[in-house]
Amino acid sequence: MLHPGTSSVSATDALHLEDEHAAHNYAPLPVVIASGDGAWVTDVDGNRYLDCLAAYSAVNFGHSNPRLVAAAKEQLDRITLTSRAFHHDLLGPFVTELAALAGKDLVLPMNTGAEAVETGIKVARAWGYRVKGVAAHAANIVVFHGNFHGRTTTIVGFSDDPDARDGFGPFTPGFRSVAYGDAGAVAAAIDENTVAVLVEPIQGEAGVIVPPDDFLPELRRICTESRVLLIADEVQSGLGRVGETFASDLWSVVPDVYLLGKALGGGIMPLSAVVADREVLGVIRPGEHGSTFGGNPLACAIGLEVIRMLATGEPQQRARELGERMRGRLDAFVGHGVTAVRGAGLWAGVDVDPVIGTGRELAERMLRRGILVKDTHGATIRFAPPIVVDPADLDWAMDEFEAALRERSA
């Protein structure tokens, strides 16, 4: 469907300028997006696409969400940044309502998901030394194979993805990696110096890997018995995506620390947070950690609206219902170009039969059909449309995916 062009820059010019002057740290699909509304985006030539990635869950509530845009515009006319050298009138309401949503005492706001993870690591180490009594510089944290927590040098040091890790050492010590889904391996890795277990309740970048149903409950039991913090990285999986406020809720597990990001900023501002009780997050003292932009007024205004939307439970219910609809369609493709489907709520990882093509080839076929998806690890397609997607549009996307599976690589 064509609409009047929305940009003075042609797709060819935009791609050329980006190729010449943007660092090549991504390999994006060849589409140049100029605007978005709900679950749809429009490119510079006026072509519309159904967004089934939602910026890796950062756009859970849709592009240009009216409530979030209104909150941002109102705040833009007031003040956008004070730094944490001073108080501002929205930080208190933001941290209070986010703490209540998570059932915790304290919130430490940052900007990106990786910053939230780095902050969580610092908090866990400080808690280990100041509360648990671990010897200085001896703290260790248990992590998992296949993890994705960001791309800072500390984080990639405990990644097993060669694209993220190779060529960026030396790495920060203090991490022990075990098999995802294996609670027994976690128990074996814990010693007297272990301060935390850092886990994605569902591994996103790895291909939407859902653990066995007893895994998170067992982690909770092991961490409690061993006096070790359970840290849930909910940056991609949290805030409505899986049909619950947090993915941990799927197993009725309450971690000691939530790491939040992406959707918290409504797809408008980078906004992340570490949320925990006072015994844990209270170990951080003035001057030990911070961010000039962390918890800025503009981000807090948007984040407050996100929290209030989630507090109604409506986004979570919609993600559950639409997720069941999407999963029913995807499961029917197993054996017909698809080898496996995993996921929860409105989030799915689909393994493509190599006879059909690579994940990238399937993403390119979907692009030609007006749908945006993203591949990962060569053979997996991820579906994560905004929660506001219309059911009929979701059905159409499934129809087009079925047709794309019938194609063959040239």
C-alpha positions in Angstrom: 0.0 0.0 0.0 1.5 3.3 -1.0 1.1 6.7 0.7 2.7 10.0 -0.1 6.4 10.1 0.7 7.2 11.2 4.2 10.8 12.3 3.8 12.9 14.5 1.5 15.6 11.9 1.6 15.3 9.0 -0.9 15.9 5.4 0.3 18.9 5.2 -2.0 20.5 8.4 -0.6 19.7 7.4 3.0 21.3 3.9 2.6 24.3 5.4 0.8 24.9 8.0 3.5 24.6 5.4 6.3 26.9 3.0 4.5 29.5 5.8 4.1 29.4 7.4 7.5 27.7 5.1 10.1 29.9 2.5 11.8 29.0 -1.0 10.5 28.0 -2.5 13.8 24.6 -3.7 12.4 23.5 -5.4 9.3 19.9 -4.1 9.0 17.3 -5.0 6.4 17.2 -2.7 3.4 14.3 -0.5 4.5 14.4 3.2 5.5 11.7 3.9 8.0 10.4 7.5 8.3 7.3 7.3 10.5 5.2 4.9 12.6 1.7 4.6 14.1 0.6 1.7 16.3 2.0 -1.5 14.8 2.7 0.0 11.4 5.7 1.9 10.1 6.1 3.8 6.8 9.3 4.1 4.8 10.6 7.2 3.0 8.9 6.1 -0.2 5.5 5.8 1.4 5.4 2.0 1.7 3.8 0.6 4.9 5.1 -2.4 6.9 3.6 -4.2 9.8 6.3 -4.1 12.6 6.6 -7.6 14.1 9.8 -6.8 16.0 8.8 -3.7 18.0 12.4 -2.7 18.4 13.2 -5.8 20.4 10.2 -5.1 22.8 11.1 -1.4 23.3 7.9 -0.5 21.4 5.5 -2.8 23.3 2.8 -0.1 23.3 3.1 0.8 19.7 4.7 3.6 17.7 3.5 7.1 18.5 1.3 5.8 21.3 -1.0 8.8 22.0 -0.7 8.6 25.8 3.0 8.4 25.8 3.5 11.1 23.1 1.2 13.4 25.0 3.2 12.9 28.2 6.4 13.5 26.3 5.1 16.7 24.6 3.8 18.1 27.9 7.1 17.5 29.6 9.1 19.0 26.7 7.5 22.3 27.4 8.5 22.1 31.1 12.0 20.7 31.7 13.9 17.8 30.2 17.1 17.4 32.3 18.4 18.5 35.6 21.0 15.9 36.4 20.8 14.1 39.7 22.7 17.0 41.3 19.2 18.4 42.0 15.8 17.0 42.7 13.0 17.2 40.1 9.3 16.8 40.6 8.8 13.6 38.6 11.5 11.3 40.0 9.7 10.7 43.3 6.4 9.7 41.6 8.2 7.5 39.0 10.3 5.5 41.5 7.3 5.2 43.9 5.0 3.8 41.2 7.6 1.5 39.6 8.6 0.1 43.0 4.9 -0.6 43.7 4.4 -2.3 40.3 7.3 -4.6 41.1 6.5 -5.1 44.8 9.9 -3.7 45.9 11.2 -0.8 48.0 13.7 1.0 45.9 14.5 2.0 42.2 17.8 3.1 40.7 17.0 4.6 37.3 19.5 4.5 34.4 19.2 4.8 30.6 19.8 1.6 28.7 19.4 -2.1 29.4 23.1 -2.7 29.4 23.4 0.1 32.0 20.8 -1.6 34.2 22.8 -4.9 33.9 26.1 -3.2 34.8 24.4 -1.5 37.7 22.9 -4.8 38.9 26.4 -6.4 38.8 27.8 -3.5 40.9 24.9 -3.7 43.4 25.3 -7.5 43.7 29.0 -7.2 44.4 28.5 -4.3 46.9 25.7 -6.4 48.7 28.1 -9.4 48.8 30.9 -7.4 50.4 28.8 -5.2 52.7 25.9 -7.5 53.7 26.9 -11.1 53.1 30.5 -10.6 54.1 32.3 -11.9 51.1 36.1 -11.3 51.1 37.2 -8.2 49.1 37.6 -8.8 45.4 36.4 -12.4 45.7 32.7 -12.1 44.6 31.5 -14.2 41.8 28.2 -14.3 39.8 26.6 -17.3 38.1 25.5 -16.6 34.5 24.2 -18.8 31.7 25.3 -20.2 28.3 23.4 -18.4 25.5 22.9 -15.3 27.6 22.5 -11.8 26.1 22.7 -8.9 28.6 24.2 -6.2 26.4 27.5 -5.4 24.7 29.6 -3.6 27.2 33.1 -5.0 27.9 32.1 -6.5 31.2 29.0 -8.2 29.8 30.5 -9.6 26.6 33.2 -11.1 28.8 30.7 -13.7 30.0 29.0 -14.1 26.7 29.6 -17.2 24.6 28.5 -15.5 21.4 31.8 -15.1 19.4 30.4 -12.1 17.5 29.9 -10.3 20.8 33.0 -11.5 22.5 35.9 -12.2 20.1 38.5 -9.4 19.8 37.3 -7.4 22.8 39.3 -8.8 25.7 40.8 -8.8 28.3 37.6 -9.5 30.2 36.4 -8.8 33.7 36.8 -11.8 36.0 34.2 -13.0 38.5 31.6 -14.9 36.4 30.8 -18.6 36.2 28.7 -19.8 33.2 26.5 -22.9 33.3 23.9 -24.5 31.1 20.6 -22.5 30.8 17.7 -24.5 32.2 19.9 -26.6 34.5 19.3 -25.7 38.1 21.6 -28.5 39.3 24.5 -26.9 37.5 23.7 -23.6 39.2 23.7 -25.3 42.6 27.1 -26.9 41.8 28.6 -23.5 40.7 27.6 -21.6 43.9 30.2 -21.3 46.6 30.7 -19.1 49.7 31.8 -16.2 47.4 28.8 -16.3 45.1 26.7 -13.1 45.4 24.2 -13.5 42.6 22.7 -15.6 39.8 21.9 -13.4 36.8 19.3 -14.9 34.5 17.0 -14.0 31.6 13.7 -15.7 32.6 13.3 -16.2 28.8 16.4 -15.9 26.7 15.5 -13.4 23.9 18.5 -13.0 21.6 19.3 -16.7 21.8 16.0 -17.3 20.0 13.2 -16.9 22.6 14.4 -19.9 24.7 11.8 -20.8 27.3 13.3 -22.8 30.2 11.7 -25.9 31.8 8.9 -25.1 34.1 10.8 -26.1 37.3 13.9 -24.0 36.4 13.0 -20.5 37.8 11.3 -22.0 40.9 14.4 -24.1 41.6 16.7 -21.1 41.1 14.6 -19.2 43.6 14.9 -22.0 46.1 18.6 -22.5 45.6 19.3 -18.7 45.8 17.3 -18.4 49.0 19.0 -21.4 50.7 22.5 -20.2 49.6 21.9 -16.6 50.5 22.5 -15.5 46.9 20.7 -12.8 45.0 18.4 -13.9 42.2 18.7 -11.2 39.5 16.1 -11.3 36.7 17.1 -9.5 33.5 13.6 -8.5 32.3 14.8 -5.9 29.8 13.3 -7.7 26.8 10.8 -10.1 28.5 9.3 -7.7 31.0 6.5 -5.1 31.0 3.7 -6.9 29.3 5.4 -8.8 26.5 4.8 -12.3 27.7 1.2 -11.7 29.0 2.3 -10.9 32.5 4.0 -7.8 34.0 7.2 -9.7 34.2 8.2 -13.0 32.7 9.2 -14.3 36.1 5.4 -14.1 36.9 4.8 -17.0 34.5 6.3 -19.2 37.2 5.2 -17.2 40.2 8.8 -16.4 41.0 9.8 -13.1 42.6 13.5 -12.3 42.1 15.5 -10.2 44.5 16.4 -7.8 41.7 14.5 -6.8 38.5 16.5 -5.3 35.7 14.2 -3.3 33.4 14.6 -1.3 30.2 13.4 -1.1 26.6 9.5 -0.8 27.0 9.9 1.3 30.2 10.8 4.2 28.0 7.8 3.7 25.7 9.9 3.5 22.6 10.5 7.3 23.0 13.3 7.7 25.5 16.0 5.3 26.7 15.0 4.5 30.3 16.1 1.5 32.4 16.0 0.7 36.1 17.2 -1.6 38.8 14.4 -2.5 41.2 15.0 -4.2 44.6 14.3 -4.1 48.3 16.1 -1.8 50.6 18.4 -4.5 52.0 19.9 -4.9 48.5 19.7 -1.6 46.7 20.3 0.4 49.8 24.0 -0.7 49.8 24.8 2.0 47.1 26.0 5.2 48.6 26.2 8.7 47.1 29.0 9.0 44.6 29.4 5.3 44.0 27.1 5.1 40.9 25.2 7.5 38.7 24.3 8.9 35.3 23.8 12.4 34.1 20.6 11.4 32.2 19.5 8.6 34.5 16.0 9.3 35.8 15.7 12.6 33.8 12.3 14.4 33.9 11.4 13.6 30.3 12.1 9.9 30.7 10.3 9.8 34.0 7.2 11.5 32.5 7.0 8.8 29.8 7.9 6.0 32.2 5.1 7.0 34.6 2.6 6.6 31.8 4.0 3.2 30.9 3.7 2.1 34.6 0.1 3.4 34.8 -0.9 1.6 31.6 0.6 -1.6 33.0 -1.1 -1.1 36.4 -4.5 -1.6 34.7 -3.5 -5.1 33.5 -4.9 -4.4 30.0 -1.7 -4.7 28.0 -0.8 -8.0 29.8 -4.2 -9.5 29.0 -4.1 -8.4 25.4 -0.6 -9.9 25.0 -1.9 -13.2 26.4 -4.9 -13.3 24.1 -3.1 -12.3 21.0 -0.2 -14.5 21.9 -2.4 -17.5 22.0 -3.8 -16.5 18.6 -0.3 -16.1 17.1 1.1 -19.3 18.7 -1.8 -21.4 17.3 -0.9 -20.3 13.8 2.8 -20.7 14.2 2.5 -24.2 15.7 0.6 -25.3 12.6 3.7 -24.6 10.5 5.8 -27.1 12.3 6.7 -29.8 9.7 5.8 -27.4 6.9 9.0 -25.3 6.7 9.3 -24.8 10.5 11.1 -27.2 12.8 10.3 -25.7 16.2 8.3 -22.8 17.8 9.0 -21.4 21.3 7.7 -18.4 23.2 5.3 -16.9 25.7 2.6 -14.2 25.2 3.2 -12.1 22.1 6.8 -13.3 21.7 7.9 -16.2 19.6 11.1 -17.7 18.2 10.5 -19.8 15.1 13.2 -22.2 13.8 13.2 -22.3 10.0 13.9 -25.5 8.2 17.2 -24.9 6.3 15.6 -26.4 3.2 13.4 -23.4 3.1 16.2 -20.9 3.6 18.1 -19.0 6.2 16.5 -16.8 8.8 17.9 -13.8 7.0 16.3 -15.0 3.7 12.9 -15.5 5.4 13.2 -11.9 6.9 13.9 -10.5 3.5 10.9 -12.4 2.0 8.7 -11.0 4.7 10.0 -7.5 4.0 8.9 -7.8 0.4 5.5 -8.8 1.7 5.3 -5.7 4.0 6.2 -7.3 7.3 9.3 -6.6 9.5 10.8 -9.4 11.4 14.4 -10.2 12.4 16.5 -13.3 12.3 18.9 -14.5 15.0 21.6 -17.2 15.1 21.2 -18.0 11.4 18.0 -20.1 11.4 15.5 -18.4 13.8 12.9 -15.7 13.2 11.6 -13.7 16.1 8.0 -12.4 16.2 7.3 -9.7 18.7 4.7 -7.2 17.4 3.6 -4.3 19.5 0.9 -5.3 21.9 -1.5 -2.9 20.3 -1.4 -4.8 17.0 -4.9 -5.4 15.5 -5.9 -9.1 15.5 -6.7 -9.0 11.8 -3.3 -7.6 11.0 -1.7 -10.3 13.1 -3.6 -12.9 11.1 -2.5 -11.3 7.9 1.1 -11.5 9.1 0.7 -15.2 9.8 -0.8 -15.7 6.3 2.1 -14.0 4.7 4.6 -16.0 6.8 3.0 -19.2 5.6 3.3 -18.0 2.0 6.9 -17.0 2.5 7.7 -20.5 3.8 6.5 -21.9 0.5 9.0 -19.9 -1.5 12.5 -21.3 -2.3 15.8 -19.5 -2.3 16.9 -18.3 -5.7 
